[in-house]
Amino acid sequence: MGFGKIIQSFKMSMKSILGNKGRSALTMLGIVIGVASVIILTGIGGGATKSISDSMSEMGTKLITVNMMRQRGSTRTIELEDIQEFEEENPDLVSGMSPYISSSVTAKFGTENFSTTIDACDSSYSEVRQSAAKLESGRFIADTDVKNRSYICIVGSYIKNEFYGGLDPIGETIKLNGRKFTIVGVYEESEDSTESSGDNKVTIPYTTAMRFLKQSYISTYYLNASTEEMVEPAVDALTAFITKKLGTDEGFRVSSVAEMLETLDEMTATMTTMLAGIAAISLVVGGIGIMNIMTVTVSERTREIGIRKAIGARTTDILMQFLIESVVLSAMGGIVGIIFGIAACAGAGNVLGMETVVQTNMVFMSFAFSIFIGVFFGIAPARRAAKLHPIEALRSE
């Protein structure tokens, strides 16, 4: 079939589609909804994933975390001296370490009590986790604070705004579980400064926390790999080191941000595939609608088909005419669906208060699938039209 005949079939298809605007629009609706659903769902999912990924990346791609899961009745744990020993023996693998303790306490300002989170660490924490220790004013924990078990603290922006009227609280005191702490620093606002956000926190020296909270062991250690390439070797070496110290490979976990990001990527790929698959069901439904309408169209235009065959149109000409009409319907639905999907995705982001990411590959895939739907569900009606005998078709009323 020549290019000229394809153009002619396309023109005839457009004439037929535009001649029945209402029916054509309803036929395309399933494709529009299907394509738009794919874009919207994957866009929201991609935005949520990007937000989580960015938050994890801010922790530092070289960050390694050791979590000690002390089991009931067991006294085995890793001491700070053990982790310091590993750090000293492996300068090529790690370049920094900080112990870390976290707990919830009751803070009191004036006559008002509120719950807050304690982060306890040492002076190295500001280097190991730079993104988590950005100060707006004042200073961070010093070595002398750790050594002297000083009752000093750094507070989050929520505490500053809520209880000090947004004024600099450096030098003021705050009570934590009834003990007075002197504020020496204020963190930069990192979230939305609400009571449930990460800005509602207090950081104190870990030595003070162990005495203050009556905790005899450290449950978490943060380490920095010397380079991003050394993250995996550092994790392996640290795991082997702790296993040797404890005499078992149970009761602890060594993980890295890079490992978590890799896991997140795998989960994202699976989630995206599932969302796209669910949305693709609408495309299949739309394809069934196209097949039904094309079948009706063939019945309505049986006499036209007979006349075309009588004046020399070949079977392939008739087949191509109706197949092109089916593809054009689905393609138009795909284009409208893409436009609507991108707009709706942006609108959903504003309504949900989150970033959405329109995935280009999903846009192309959904459009390509809509074309495939047009071909797949258009073949049967087109073949039916092509097989009509011209005499029988001319007899049709």
HELIX and SHEET records of a PDB file:
HELIX    1   1 PHE A    3  GLY A   19  1                                  17    
HELIX    2   2 LYS A   21  GLU A   58  1                                  38    
HELIX    3   3 LEU A   80  GLU A   89  1                                  10    
HELIX    4   4 TYR A  125  VAL A  128  1                                   4    
HELIX    5   5 GLN A  130  ALA A  132  5                                   3    
HELIX    6   6 ASP A  143  ASN A  148  1                                   6    
HELIX    7   7 SER A  157  PHE A  163  1                                   7    
HELIX    8   8 TYR A  206  PHE A  212  1                                   7    
HELIX    9   9 GLU A  228  MET A  230  5                                   3    
HELIX   10  10 VAL A  231  LEU A  246  1                                  16    
HELIX   11  11 VAL A  257  GLU A  300  1                                  44    
HELIX   12  12 THR A  302  ALA A  310  1                                   9    
HELIX   13  13 THR A  315  LEU A  352  1                                  38    
HELIX   14  14 THR A  360  LYS A  387  1                                  28    
HELIX   15  15 PRO A  390  ARG A  395  1                                   6    
SHEET    1   A 9 LEU A 135  GLY A 138  0                                        
SHEET    2   A 9 ARG A 179  TYR A 187 -1                                        
SHEET    3   A 9 ILE A 152  VAL A 155  1                                        
SHEET    4   A 9 LYS A 201  PRO A 205 -1                                        
SHEET    5   A 9 GLU A 112  CYS A 121  1                                        
SHEET    6   A 9 VAL A  94  PHE A 109 -1                                        
SHEET    7   A 9 THR A 220  ALA A 225 -1                                        
SHEET    8   A 9 LEU A  63  MET A  68 -1                                        
SHEET    9   A 9 PHE A 252  SER A 256 -1                                        
SHEET    1   B 7 LEU A 135  GLY A 138  0                                        
SHEET    2   B 7 ARG A 179  TYR A 187 -1                                        
SHEET    3   B 7 ILE A 152  VAL A 155  1                                        
SHEET    4   B 7 LYS A 201  PRO A 205 -1                                        
SHEET    5   B 7 GLU A 112  CYS A 121  1                                        
SHEET    6   B 7 VAL A  94  PHE A 109 -1                                        
SHEET    7   B 7 THR A 173  LEU A 176 -1                                        
END                                                                             
